[in-house]
Amino acid sequence: MVFGQIGLTIRKCNYLRLLFNKILPKKTHVFFIVISDFRICVGLVIFAITLSNSMALTETTKITSLTLTERLGCYAQLFKLRLTSFVVISAVFGYFIGASVYNISEIIFLIIGGFLVTCASNAYNQAIERNHDKLMKRTQNRPLPLSKISVGEAVIVASILSVLGVAMLWFLNPLSGILGLLAIVMYVALYTPLKRVSTISVFVGAFPGAIPPMLGWVAATGSFSLEAGILFAIQFVWQFPHFWAIAWKVNDDYSRAGFKMLPFGKKNTSTAVIILLSVVALLISGLIPEMVGMCGRITTVGLTILSLLMLYPAIKLVQTKDDKFALRVLLMSYLYLIVSLTVILIDRII
């Protein structure tokens, strides 16, 4: 039955591709080829069916009946819209920083494509971790642990969003599409399972986490460059104090679920020192843009001030091991994420 459905889908995809080639302008072919390409459609169907079926084998709970409003609320949780908004904003900033001329259609494709890719990654993540989310207070009320939506539904929706999101980024240029696909694969297939295996998961997860501003630059320019690498490097280093501060704050929850996120697995002086050193590394990385001629003194001063706002609570965390200072590092990291990109953009404009 499954193979019959796959065969039917393949024939439909090939028919659509031929139809698009005949009736649409040539320069729009790439967008529809990515969507209807034989291999992508087969991969989507096989992956969605296999993953949803394999996960459903252990599912015996009846799915809750929901109103439309309740279902939309569930998807908002599944897609982690607040986190997704930060990702999209950082990608848009990367675009503005890299672009010499702003193109509204490119910006729209970047926003929608980045949004879909991030939503898909979050949905896959929650589908995989649903049983562990039941064990943590901060996640036990998510829609999958509460059986408000099925695992199969979440996986299929995530698969559709993945293809559409990567297609829209590919339409900007192939490198953008590749970065979008790489972000999904690294976040879902590497970072997510590693969280219960080793603390190296934070290092692995920093790669997809640092892609958004670089993606924005590549979407604007169509190529990689030193500047794109610097945007990636700063956000890569930023991941460590940010996620370790979260892990410190919710360590009890993570321990119940078996997640290994803190450097030494405990809220002790050694872990606090590592968090402090990661903030120092972020401070140093903020000096690089001016050193290579990407930006001027405004960026150096701005990023230094933002790093110092994280450095003080990090020092206090080493001294006291008090959760409130981990929270302050976390809050200052959110401030750093948006304001640092704003400062870089302003510096390049003036």
C-alpha distance (Angstrom), angle and dihedral (degrees) to the residues before:
residue distance angle dihedral
M1 . . .
V2 3.80 . .
F3 3.81 92.9 .
G4 3.80 89.8 49.4
Q5 3.81 89.6 54.8
I6 3.79 91.0 47.9
G7 3.81 91.4 49.9
L8 3.79 91.2 50.2
T9 3.80 91.0 49.0
I10 3.81 91.3 50.0
R11 3.82 92.0 52.3
K12 3.80 90.9 48.8
C13 3.81 92.0 49.0
N14 3.81 92.7 50.9
Y15 3.81 90.9 47.5
L16 3.82 91.5 50.4
R17 3.79 91.7 48.9
L18 3.82 91.8 52.9
L19 3.80 90.8 46.5
F20 3.82 93.0 50.3
N21 3.80 91.1 49.3
K22 3.81 90.8 55.6
I23 3.79 102.5 43.5
L24 3.82 105.1 31.1
P25 3.82 131.5 72.2
K26 3.78 113.5 -96.4
K27 3.79 96.2 -115.3
T28 3.81 90.8 59.5
H29 3.80 92.9 52.7
V30 3.79 94.6 88.9
F31 3.80 93.0 62.0
F32 3.79 94.7 51.8
I33 3.79 94.3 38.7
V34 3.81 89.2 58.4
I35 3.81 90.3 50.8
S36 3.81 97.3 43.2
D37 3.79 100.9 30.7
F38 3.81 111.9 134.3
R39 3.77 96.6 -124.9
I40 3.80 96.0 46.3
C41 3.80 93.1 49.2
V42 3.80 92.6 47.4
G43 3.80 90.8 46.2
L44 3.80 91.5 49.5
V45 3.80 94.1 49.1
I46 3.80 96.0 43.9
F47 3.81 93.6 44.3
A48 3.79 94.8 46.4
I49 3.82 94.3 45.4
T50 3.80 95.0 43.3
L51 3.80 96.5 44.7
S52 3.77 96.1 42.4
N53 3.83 92.3 45.9
S54 3.80 93.8 46.7
M55 3.79 91.4 49.3
A56 3.78 92.3 44.4
L57 3.83 91.3 58.5
T58 3.78 89.7 80.0
E59 3.80 95.4 39.7
T60 3.80 114.4 103.5
T61 3.81 100.2 147.2
K62 3.77 117.5 109.1
I63 3.80 113.5 -115.0
T64 3.80 114.2 -116.2
S65 3.81 117.9 -115.0
L66 3.82 109.4 -119.4
T67 3.78 138.6 -167.6
L68 3.80 118.2 -126.0
T69 3.81 91.4 -101.7
E70 3.81 91.6 50.3
R71 3.80 91.6 48.3
L72 3.79 91.5 51.1
G73 3.79 88.6 50.5
C74 3.80 89.6 52.1
Y75 3.78 91.7 52.4
A76 3.80 90.4 48.7
Q77 3.82 87.3 57.8
L78 3.80 93.2 42.1
F79 3.80 91.7 52.8
K80 3.85 93.9 41.6
L81 3.80 91.0 -134.5
R82 3.81 95.6 -168.0
L83 3.81 92.2 54.3
T84 3.79 90.4 41.6
S85 3.81 91.1 54.1
F86 3.82 91.0 56.0
V87 3.81 90.4 50.7
V88 3.79 93.1 49.8
I89 3.81 93.0 45.1
S90 3.81 91.8 52.6
A91 3.83 90.1 49.7
V92 3.81 91.1 50.7
F93 3.80 90.4 49.5
G94 3.80 88.5 51.6
Y95 3.80 88.7 53.5
F96 3.81 93.6 50.6
I97 3.80 91.4 46.1
G98 3.81 92.0 52.1
A99 3.80 102.3 36.5
S100 3.79 122.4 93.3
V101 3.81 90.2 -171.3
Y102 3.79 123.6 26.0
N103 3.81 117.3 -129.4
I104 3.80 114.4 -164.3
S105 3.81 94.3 -155.2
E106 3.81 91.0 52.5
I107 3.79 90.5 49.7
I108 3.82 91.5 50.6
F109 3.81 92.5 48.9
L110 3.81 90.3 47.6
I111 3.81 92.9 49.8
I112 3.80 95.4 46.4
G113 3.82 94.9 39.4
G114 3.79 93.0 47.1
F115 3.79 91.0 45.6
L116 3.81 93.1 51.8
V117 3.80 94.2 45.9
T118 3.80 92.0 50.0
C119 3.81 93.3 45.8
A120 3.80 89.8 50.6
S121 3.81 92.6 50.0
N122 3.80 91.6 50.6
A123 3.80 92.4 47.8
Y124 3.81 92.6 50.3
N125 3.80 89.4 47.6
Q126 3.80 93.1 53.4
A127 3.81 92.3 45.0
I128 3.80 90.5 54.9
E129 3.80 95.3 42.7
R130 3.81 98.3 39.4
N131 3.82 94.8 113.6
H132 3.79 91.7 48.0
D133 3.81 91.4 46.4
K134 3.81 87.8 61.4
L135 3.80 88.5 65.2
M136 3.80 97.0 54.2
K137 3.81 125.0 76.2
R138 3.81 92.7 -144.7
T139 3.82 93.3 54.8
Q140 3.81 107.0 25.6
N141 3.82 91.7 96.0
R142 3.79 94.9 56.5
P143 3.82 114.8 120.2
L144 3.82 97.4 -106.7
P145 3.84 97.6 51.7
L146 3.81 88.1 47.7
S147 3.83 91.6 46.9
K148 3.78 91.6 -124.6
I149 3.80 88.9 137.9
S150 3.79 128.3 18.1
V151 3.78 125.9 -107.8
G152 3.79 89.8 -123.8
E153 3.79 91.7 54.9
A154 3.80 91.9 48.6
V155 3.82 93.2 49.5
I156 3.80 94.9 46.3
V157 3.80 92.6 47.9
A158 3.82 90.0 47.6
S159 3.81 90.6 50.6
I160 3.79 92.5 51.3
L161 3.80 91.8 47.5
S162 3.82 90.3 48.5
V163 3.79 93.2 56.1
L164 3.80 94.2 43.5
G165 3.81 92.7 45.7
V166 3.80 95.3 48.3
A167 3.83 89.4 44.7
M168 3.80 92.2 54.9
L169 3.80 91.9 47.8
W170 3.81 90.2 46.7
F171 3.79 88.5 53.5
L172 3.81 87.9 61.8
N173 3.81 89.9 52.0
P174 3.82 134.6 -45.9
L175 3.81 93.7 -105.4
S176 3.80 90.5 59.2
G177 3.79 90.2 51.3
I178 3.80 91.1 49.9
L179 3.81 91.2 50.9
G180 3.80 90.9 50.2
L181 3.80 91.9 50.2
L182 3.81 91.6 45.2
A183 3.81 90.7 52.3
I184 3.81 91.7 54.0
V185 3.81 94.6 46.1
M186 3.80 95.4 46.7
Y187 3.81 94.4 45.0
V188 3.80 96.9 44.5
A189 3.81 104.9 30.0
L190 3.82 100.0 34.1
Y191 3.80 114.0 19.1
T192 3.81 98.3 39.3
P193 3.84 98.5 53.3
L194 3.82 92.5 38.3
K195 3.81 92.0 60.8
R196 3.81 89.4 80.0
V197 3.81 94.9 40.7
S198 3.79 109.3 48.3
T199 3.79 144.4 -7.9
I200 3.81 86.6 -116.2
S201 3.82 84.8 84.1
V202 3.82 89.5 86.7
F203 3.81 90.1 56.7
V204 3.81 91.8 47.8
G205 3.79 92.4 45.0
A206 3.80 90.9 52.0
F207 3.81 89.9 70.4
P208 3.83 98.2 63.1
G209 3.80 88.5 34.9
A210 3.81 91.2 59.2
I211 3.81 96.0 47.3
P212 3.87 100.5 84.8
P213 3.86 101.0 77.1
M214 3.80 90.5 40.9
L215 3.81 88.8 48.7
G216 3.79 89.4 53.9
W217 3.81 91.4 51.1
V218 3.81 92.1 48.1
A219 3.83 90.8 46.8
A220 3.81 88.8 55.3
T221 3.80 98.9 42.5
G222 3.80 105.0 25.2
S223 3.80 92.1 -132.0
F224 3.78 145.2 69.1
S225 3.79 118.9 -107.5
L226 3.78 143.2 166.1
E227 3.80 89.4 -91.1
A228 3.80 91.7 53.3
G229 3.79 88.5 50.1
I230 3.80 91.4 51.8
L231 3.81 92.0 51.8
F232 3.79 87.8 50.4
A233 3.82 92.8 46.8
I234 3.81 95.3 51.5
Q235 3.79 93.0 48.9
F236 3.81 90.3 43.6
V237 3.81 91.6 57.0
W238 3.83 90.2 43.0
Q239 3.83 90.2 61.3
F240 3.81 93.7 69.3
P241 3.82 102.8 60.0
H242 3.80 89.0 36.5
F243 3.81 97.7 53.9
W244 3.78 95.7 34.5
A245 3.81 89.0 53.7
I246 3.81 88.7 52.7
A247 3.80 90.9 46.8
W248 3.81 91.2 50.5
K249 3.80 91.9 50.3
V250 3.83 95.5 48.4
N251 3.80 99.1 28.8
D252 3.81 93.2 128.0
D253 3.81 90.7 55.6
Y254 3.80 92.4 46.1
S255 3.81 90.5 49.5
R256 3.80 92.1 53.5
A257 3.81 89.8 52.9
G258 3.81 93.5 43.8
F259 3.81 94.8 -115.1
K260 3.80 114.2 155.0
M261 3.78 105.6 -154.8
L262 3.82 109.2 133.8
P263 3.85 115.4 84.9
F264 3.82 94.0 -119.1
G265 3.79 97.3 20.3
K266 3.79 92.7 -114.7
K267 3.79 139.7 79.0
N268 3.78 95.0 -113.6
T269 3.79 139.7 125.1
S270 3.82 93.8 -86.3
T271 3.80 91.8 55.7
A272 3.80 92.0 45.5
V273 3.82 90.1 51.9
I274 3.81 90.7 52.5
I275 3.80 89.7 52.0
L276 3.81 89.3 50.2
L277 3.81 91.7 49.9
S278 3.80 90.6 50.1
V279 3.81 89.1 55.7
V280 3.81 89.6 50.0
A281 3.81 88.7 51.3
L282 3.80 88.9 52.1
L283 3.81 90.3 51.1
I284 3.81 90.3 52.4
S285 3.81 93.0 46.7
G286 3.81 88.6 56.5
L287 3.82 89.2 65.5
I288 3.80 93.6 59.9
P289 3.84 100.5 78.2
E290 3.81 92.9 62.1
M291 3.82 92.7 40.3
V292 3.82 91.9 59.4
G293 3.80 95.5 39.4
M294 3.79 96.3 -109.3
C295 3.82 92.9 121.0
G296 3.77 140.3 0.5
R297 3.78 139.3 -115.6
I298 3.81 92.9 -67.9
T299 3.80 90.0 68.1
T300 3.80 93.2 47.1
V301 3.80 93.2 50.5
G302 3.80 93.9 42.5
L303 3.80 96.0 48.6
T304 3.81 91.4 43.7
I305 3.81 91.7 54.6
L306 3.82 91.0 48.0
S307 3.80 90.8 50.1
L308 3.81 91.8 49.2
L309 3.81 89.1 53.9
M310 3.82 86.3 60.2
L311 3.79 94.6 39.0
Y312 3.82 97.1 62.5
P313 3.84 96.4 56.2
A314 3.82 89.0 41.7
I315 3.82 89.5 57.3
K316 3.81 90.4 47.2
L317 3.81 89.1 49.9
V318 3.82 89.8 57.4
Q319 3.80 90.5 49.2
T320 3.81 99.0 44.4
K321 3.84 108.9 15.8
D322 3.82 84.6 -142.0
D323 3.82 116.7 158.8
K324 3.80 92.0 -137.0
F325 3.80 91.0 68.7
A326 3.80 91.5 50.8
L327 3.81 86.6 53.4
R328 3.81 90.4 51.5
V329 3.81 90.9 51.0
L330 3.79 87.5 51.3
L331 3.80 94.5 49.0
M332 3.80 92.1 46.8
S333 3.81 89.5 50.0
Y334 3.82 89.9 59.2
L335 3.79 88.9 50.4
Y336 3.80 90.3 49.3
L337 3.81 93.2 51.3
I338 3.79 96.7 60.0
V339 3.81 102.2 26.9
S340 3.83 94.2 48.9
L341 3.80 91.8 56.7
T342 3.81 90.1 45.1
V343 3.81 90.9 52.9
I344 3.82 92.3 48.5
L345 3.80 90.9 49.6
I346 3.80 93.8 48.6
D347 3.80 91.7 46.5
R348 3.82 91.9 52.4
I349 3.80 92.4 47.4
I350 3.80 96.7 50.7
